[in-house]
Structures are given as C-alpha cells and as structure tokens.
Amino acid sequence: MNDNAKKRRGSTFGDVLRIMFLGRSHTKLSLLEEEQMQSPYRTMLRNFREKKTAMLGVYIFLLIFLACFFLPIWFPADITFQDPTQQNTRPSNNFMKVPSALQANVTGLDGGAVFGVGVDLSGKVYQWGNLSAKLKAIPTGMDPIVEVSAGLDHVVALSSTGKLYTWGNDRFNLGSIPAAAMNTPIKQVAAGHQISLALAENGNLYVWGNENITRISTRGVQGTIDKVVVNTTTAIALTKDKRVVALSSRETPFNYVPDAIQGRVVDIATTDRSAAALTTDGRVYVWGGLDYGVQEIPERIQGNVVHLVAGRGHFTALLKDGTVASWGWNYYHQTDVPKLSGIVYVSADYFQNYAIDNKGNIHTWGLKGYLMGTDQYGRDTFSRLLVGGRVTLTIGAISVIIAAFIGIIVGSISGYYGGAMDIFLMRMAEVVNAIPFLPLAMILSAIIGSKVSETGRIAMIMVILGLLSWPSLARLVRGQILAEREQEFVTAAKAMGIKEFKIIFKHILPNVITVVLVNLTLSFALCLLYESSLSYLGFGVNEPNATWGNMLYGCNDSTVMSQYWWRWVFPSIALSLCTISINMAGDGMRDAIDPKLNDR
C-alpha cells in the first residue's frame, strides 16, 4: 500500500465528518480514486448531506445539545434559589436602562425590584425597567421632586415644597399617605418591600402599607430619628445622637448592634439579613446574619468610606477618593464594580447599583434583566431551560442506549437462529410491547417514587424507558438479519469455522447498522417526549430539579398561560425544536440509505 493510500485510509473518520458538515473536497480525484472511495457509507453520507432538511435538523440539534451541556458553565442554575421579589418577571434587559435625558442632568435615583426611578435637575421624574400599568401612571401636576425611593412595585416621592406623592401598587393602603405626614415637614422618604416610610424633620417616623410582612415599631424612638433604612422585613434607624436602633416589633438579629459603635455612627445600611454602620472614623461594621459573606468587609476600604448603601444581599460603599467598593452576594454580579472614579453619589437596592460621577454621568452594574423571564419562584427561566435540557437529553440518550443494547442482541439472535428461539424471543417482545409506558411509570412513581432519592427516581425513569422501548428495534434487526444470513459471505464465514456469535455481531450486524441508527434516532425523540410527558403529569423528575417536562408542568394553570406566557413558550419551543430536528435527521438518514435513492 503506497503512502497516499495509507493517508486516505487513516483519515476515514475525518473524511466522513468533513464531507458531512463541510462538503466534498475540492481536490480533483482520478477516476480510479473516485470509484475506490464510493463505499456504501460514503454514498449514504453524500445522499444525507444533499438533503437540506436533514442537515438543518442536525445543526439545530447540535446547537441545542451544545447549549444545554456547555452554556451552564457561564449561566449556572441554583436549583434551591428562590426570590419572591423577582417572581414572574417578563423577559427584558432594561432594569438599569437609564433614560439618556438623565445623563448629566440627575439629582438622585433609586432602584426597585425590576425597575428604576430618577429625578433630573428640574425636578422631573423618569422611570425605566419592567413597569406595570400602575407604575407608569405617575401623578400629574406634582411639584418639583427632590427625592424618590423605589420599593418592590411602588414609588414614594418628596417634592421641594415638602409634599409626598406615591404611585404604583396601591394594595395594603400603600396609596394612603397618613394625614400627619402630609402636614409635617419631611426630610426623607423610603420605600420598602410593601411598605412606605416618611421621616419628618422633627424626628418622627410615619409608616404605612403592609405591616404584616414588614413589622416596624417606633416605640421609644419617635422624635429622635435622623435617618431610616428599610429591607423586606424591618427597618433600621440612626438617631440624632449617632446611635443605631432596630425598629422591629420582635427580637431579630438586627437588634444585636455592637456596643462599641454606639454614639459614633454617621450612616447605616441594611440587607435582608444583616445591617452595617459607618462610624466617624470611616470604618464599616456589620452585624446580623452571615449570609453571602457580607461580614467579609474588604480591608482596603476601612477608614476610607464616606457613604454606605445596601441591596438585598450586598453592601456598596463610596470611598473618599471617589471610587466604589461592593461586597456580599454576587449572584447577579451586583458586586462586580466597574472601573469608576470621581463618584459623588451611590445608590443600591435589590440587585441593582447606580453611581453618579462629578460630571453627572450615571454608571450602573448588577441585574440588567432576564433573557427569558423568571418563574413563580423568581428563578431564571433561561438557566433552568439549559439545565433542564441537559437532564431531559441525558434521560433520553441513556434510555436509547439501554433499548439499543437489548434490542440489537435479541433481534440478532432471533433473526440468525430462527425456529423455537425466534418464536420465544418475538413473543416476549410482543408482551413487552403491549405494556403501556405512561401508566406503568405513573404507578411505579406513585408506589416507590417517594421512597427513593431524586437521583434514583431519574435512574428509574431511564431504566423503564429503556426496558420498554426495545421491541420495535428487535423486530427491525431480526428482519434485517433474516435477509443477510442467506448471503454468500455468511456461508463462507461458516465454512471457515468462524463462531456463530462472531458471524452475527462482526460480519452481519455491520451491514445493517445504518438501519439501526435510523431507528435509534427516531426512538431518541420519542424518549424525550415520554420523559417530558411523565414530568408534565407530575410523575417524573420533581422540583426543584428542572426538566423541560416539569417546567411545563409548572405552567398548568390558566392564569400562567394567559399572563406569564414566557414560562411555557420557551420550554415548549426547546422541546419542539429538539424532537423535530431529531426526526428531520432520522428521516433524512432513512432516505439516504434507501437503495432507490442510490441509483446513479
């Protein structure tokens, strides 16, 4: 064999991939080389590649496969994550898309759960992000606004004349500002989860809204408060004598203020589970919960902080040199501060951060939005779609492997030996084929599903799918083996004394493997649908683990179908594209090996 022949023979697999995806070589071959290379497999690949729909199916499936198995590296999904402030958020990336009219023309801004609000130099209010109809209804005829604060889904504003305004969610009396607050000079407003606060110049604090969730008590501190900050459960106050007080009606971790800082505090901030104070020497102290590493204060900022703000799980500090530092929870990159300088104002709330430099330019970092929205627990649909696709594809693939292993062995032995062996194996296949998959899986899931772990449950689904999917493949292989066993090369192999099992699996089976591949391709799509159907019915993989099926199961509600379309549209599209692309590729492969299409 010459060197060129060896080179061609050694690169057969590479040639197959190149021909399939990149096309035929532009190198001109001689007539003998062309005839030598026209093997049945090469002819099948050529016919397959000429079918545009089949190639489109291959490309779509590969794209989905690569996305599900590699994109989670950059878009991880925490299956235990829940956040009620982000639930049922529609797809967008405009949470921090500040209007250009505010650039170099801003006096203050604040972020809500999924939106933002700001005020320009003339006192005009601007809003951006996911705005409900009520949030868009800004009151008309307002006096020039000097301060705004955004809560979960409402806004409180203070005008230059001392008037209070509120809009957005009006449940729980959020739209009913106390008369006493309207008749008293106000120095600060704060909007919380479902609550609003107004601090008067005389140190009195007025609270209204849903006080069942956010329980605030001002007993013993009225008339002494200089600043107040609020989170989803309570509020923290800074008194005029530089002391910190937790405004909670019951004992919480916020009550354990370090004694060493009392009388020296100049600023305060609070996340959902911890509080921080800035003392006169520029140092930051944190107490309360240890969640998200909020107590791991960067050492470089100590002694250099001039202002302190906080989101749901992170703190942001403005330093003396005009730079900014953030630490704590970084799930949405809310502590990944860009390179900033000359900053004079910072604001943080929920998962967004805003900074204004000395030229009036606004800088943002944190949660910009969700590509495919969120579900009922506030989980990112896109990341769960990727992880769910990985589980669904894995279950389908392993089920097909199990079915292929059983089906090929049973079909090969049945077709080659025939007789009583053939009758027994085919009757067994008919019995298995008569067992309905979905009812059996539902019964087993109901009986033993709660007694096994989620991993065991997934393994059970894969095994059941594989054990019930092999009969059709076995019958197909049997028919092909029956035809091939009468060929002359089988007779020659017997005459040479080759063992029968070797004849079956080394000589006959490779000649029918293309037909098997077509069947496995179509069975793979069917297994995906079976798994999704089982999970959709509530008998497959359970929450919080994600599959395309149980993502759709969570949308089995008329309210979700009509109002939160993204929760079912994207999983449906992913499952449809995957199964259709596999079927397109399988149909193309079946047509490619049809002898009628191979006539030259």
Secondary structure, DSSP 8 states (H G I E B T S, - for coil): --HHHHHHHHTHHHHHHHHHHT-S-SS---HHHHHHH--HHHHHHHHHHT-HHHHHHHHHHHHHHHHHHHGGGTS---TT---GGGTT--SBS-TT---GGGTT-EEEEEE-SSEEEEEETTS-EEEEES--HHHH---TT---EEEEEE-SSEEEEEETTS-EEEEE--GGGTT---HHHHTS-EEEEEE-SSEEEEEETTS-EEEEE-TTTS----TTTTT-EEEEEE-SS-EEEEETTS-EEE--SS--GGG---GGGTT-EEEEEE-SSEEEEEETTS-EEEEE--GGGTT---GGGTT-EEEEEE-SSEEEEEETTS-EEEEE--TTSTT------SEEEEEEETTEEEEEETTS-EEEEE---BSS-B-TTS-BHHHHHHHHHHHHHHHHHHHHHHHHHHHHHHHHHHHHH-HHHHHHHHHHHHHHHTS-HHHHHHHHHHHHGGGS-HHHHHHHHHHHHHHHHHHHHHHHHHHHHHHHTTSHHHHHHHHTT--HHHIIIIIIHHHHHHHHHHHHHHHHHHHHHHHHHHHHTTSSS-TTS--HHHHHHTT-SHHHHHH-THHHHHHHHHHHHHHHHHHHHHHHHHHHT-GGGG--
